Amino acid sequence: MRTEHALHAGDARDLALPADAVDLVVTSPPYPMIEMWDEAFAGLDPAVGDALEAGDGDRAFEAMHRVLDSVWDELDRVLREGGIACINVGDATRTVEDTFQTYPNHVRVTEAFRERGFVSLPGILWRKPTNSAAKFMGSGMVPTNAYPTLEHEHVLVFRKGGPRRFEPRSEARYESAYFWEERNRWFSDLWSDIRGTDQRLDGEARERSGAFPFELPYRLINMFSIYGDTVCDPFWGTGTTTLAAMVAGRESVGYELDPDLIEAFDERLTGLPSFSQEVIEKRLAAHEAFVERVGPGELGYDAVHYGFPVRTKQERNVRFYAVERVEEATRGYEVVHHPIECETDG
């Protein structure tokens, strides 16, 4: 199996993609009213800088979101009917003109997608890894001017139109199945088991991108796409979504304004075949531990490609493809994948 991964140094407000070319969006935009993104937003719309200089937080908040609205318009155009958009966003807390308040980014993004006709689906809260022991901001140990610390972010999930249609018994769909016990964990609306970002991302690149952990896009890609699908990240950053798409055996396309971040992506591909193998082996080992825990007799079906039982009929044809090698292509990369076989296969 081969997958293609295109990278573009360009503005996400003007995606060079045909309509309906994308099956899934997984992205994390710059968060309005987080100071590290002030300059970026002001560079795209001077009204942002004017509002901040005037000390008008509400006006700056809305101006920043109008910049993002242009990206949502493009996603509406390129996402197929029945396609899913997963938008990871955090709220912001900020003091402007001596007034401290929360700026509810997840609310404003939800409104924007609903205005464009997207269907809101249940979202996910995930707890950000943090080394801080403080659980408050403000006045400390005395009432009433202390405030909770924001320790979670939102994965907002939207669908374009009605449910996606597939050919009956689609081979790609059933090979893309996840395990029953993975379904129960992944489709919870609260993820507390996500840990830090990929260790290959350090220093300035982390600061310039606000990258999310690898496990986040990897789960979402497995939850909401199948082999052969194209995953789009219009705020590509350091390429974690592309990395997850490569490991998950999907195709991808990314847009990033900073060409230096794209040029640095080669470093993240070092050891990708072994990393891919580790990710898959971890999933297989977790399932085998599940089988041992509940007892093989409690599981009603045998996996076609592996020597273990599964809980449901829908899991029987599950198949994993690891990265064999990565090749440079004209607009990005091509990845060659090979099927993983279980040692217990006959």
Secondary structure, DSSP 8 states (H G I E B T S, - for coil): -EEEEEEEES-TTS----TT-EEEEEE----TT-GGGHHHHHHH-HHHHHHHHTT-HHHHHHHHHHHHHHHHHHHHHHEEEEEEEEEEE--EEEEETTEEEEE-HHHHHHHHHHHTT-EEEEEEEEE--------EEESTTSSSSEEE---EEEEEEEESSS-----TT-HHHHHT---HHHHHHHTSSEE-------TT--HHHHHHH----THHHHHHHHHH--TT-EEEESS-TT-HHHHHHHHHT-EEEEEES-HHHHHTHHHHTTTHHHHHHHHHHHHHHHHHHHHHHH-GGG--EE-SSSSSEESSGGGTT---EEEEEEEEETTEEEEEEEE---TT--
